[in-house]
Amino acid sequence: MFTLAELARACDGKLINISEDDAQGVVIGRVSKDTREITSDGSNTIYVAIIGERFDGHEFSDKAYENGAVAVLVSNPSKIPEGCPAVLVEDTVKAYGIAAKLYRFKLNAKVICVTGSVGKTSTREMIAKALSSSKRVFSTKANQNNEIGLPSTILDAPSDTEVLVLEMGMRLRGEILYLTNIACPDIAVI
């Protein structure tokens, strides 16, 4: 996907427990906000500590490192596991979006974004189905269409994806602009 140093620079983050030179050599293969997805299988996963309405992902940073994460992305420096390479940022949700944008431009894929008041999911599914007969298509699962779901979809896309079909939902004023700045669509469907 990208190096730990690239991610830190893109997020305006501070590297902790690792030098800039060493961070250049750490290639991140996966980005995960769920410790259950992290293993020491060589996928070089970075754990992102998302603060949600019912939990604080920082409480799982130690578990992520124990499970095999090569680094953590946090906003609370006291929650960096001892000796674990880390990127310290102001806001992990925004940094998660930046990581997705960084990967979006590493993919050699056309990006189609679908939004609107009604019919987003059906339209996204029709577009993905129609294009999948001749292209390698990856698209939003369920309704993962917010500031966490959209980056998750981008970050989960296989490296050989030719078309990325993303759904964008809106709960708050300005959310579509925020999501558009992450996805940078080639085609927008409204």
N, C-alpha and C positions, 0 to 999 in steps of 0.2 A: 504494500500500500504506500508507505512512506517511511522515512526514518524518524526516530524519536526527536532528533534535532529539528527536522522540518516541521514536525507537529508543534514543538515548543515555539518556534519562530512564528508560525502561522497564528497561533493562539495568543501570542505576546505573553507566553508563559516563562516561568523561571525553572531551569533544570535544578533538581535537588538530587544529591547522592550519585551524580554522574557528571563527567565533564562534557563540554560541547563536542570535543573530538571523539570521545567514546560514544556519545549519543548519535553521532553521524553513522556509526557502525551498527546501531540497533535498528534493524528493519522490522517495522510493525506489520504483521500479517493479518491481524484482526483487532477490532475495537469492540469491547463489550461493556455493557452496564450491568451485567448479570453474572455473579460469581459462579453460578451453576454451569455456565457455558465455558468456563476457563479450566484448561487442563495443561499439563506440561508435555503436550504432544508435539512441540516444535512449531506451533502456529504463531508464536511470538505475539501474544495478545496483550494489549494494554487495557487496563480496567479504568472506566470512567465512573467516578463517584457522583451520581446524580442525586440531588436533594429533591425528594418528591413530597406530596401532600401527607403521606402516611409513613415515610421512612427517610432516613438520611443514608445514602450510599456510602458515606465515609465510614460508617460503622462496619462495613464489610471489606474495607481495604486490606486488612490483615489476612482475611480469608482468601481474597483474590491473589495475594502474593503467595500464600501457602499453596494454593491450587496451581500455580505456575505462571501467573502474570509476569511479564518481563518488566513492567512499569505500571504506575498508577497516575491518573490525571485527577487532581484534587484541588479544592479551594480552601481546605482546612489543613494547614501544615502540621498540626498536632496529630493528624490521622495518617501520616505517611509511615508505613511499616519500616522498622529499623533496617537500614541497609538497602532498601528498595529504591531503584531509580524512579524519579517522579517528575511530573510537570505540574507546577503550582500556578493556578490561574485564578482570576477573580470570580468567574462564573462557569461552572462545569457544563451547564446546559448549552450556553453559547459556544464553549470550546468543543462540545460534541458536534454542534452544527458546523463549526469551522473544520473539524476533522472530516466530516462528510463532504464538505465542499472541496477540500484538498483531494480526497479520493475521487470525487466526481470528475475532476479534471485529469486524473490519472487513467480513468476508464476511457477506452476508445468507443464510446457509446453515444448515440443520440438520446437526448432526454426529452420526454413528453410529459408535461404536467397537466393534470385535470383538476379543475375546481368549479364551484358553482353552488347554488342553493340546494339543488336536489338532483339526484342521478349521477353523482360523482363516481360512486363505486361501480355501478353498472356500465358507465361509459368507459372507465379505466379497464374493466374486465374485457369489454368488447374490443377495445384497441389492442390490448395485450394478446388476446386470442387471435385476432385477425393477423397480427404481425408475426406471431410465433410459428406460422407455417413456413416462413422463409428466413427468419432471424432468430438469434438467441436473445430472448426477451426475459427481463426480470421486472417484476412489478410489486407494488405495495400489497402486503398481505392484510386481510381483514380491513380495518379502517385505521391503519397506522398512518395518520395524515396530519399530525401536529408537530410541535417543535422537537419532540423526542422521536416519534414514529417515522417521520420523513428522513431524518438522518440515519436512523436504524436501517431503513430500507436501502438507502444508498450504500451504507457501510457493509451490508450483507450481500450486495450484488457480486456475483462471481466476476473475476477479472476478464473473462471472455464475453461479457455481456455486450451485445450490439445495440440493444434498445432498452432504455430504462423508462418504465411508465410509472409515474408517481402521482399519487392523489394528495391534494392539499385541502385541508379543512380550515375553518376559521371560527374561533370563539371570541377573539378579541380584535379590536381595531388595529390594523397594521400587520396582522399575522400573515396574510398572503404575501405582503412585501418581504417580510422576514424569511419566509419559506422559499420564496423566489430567489432571494439572494444566496441561499444555500444551494438550491437545485440548479440554478442558472439554466432554465429550459431552452432547448432549441425550438420547441413547439409548445404553445399553450392552448389548451382547450377549456373554454369557459361555457 
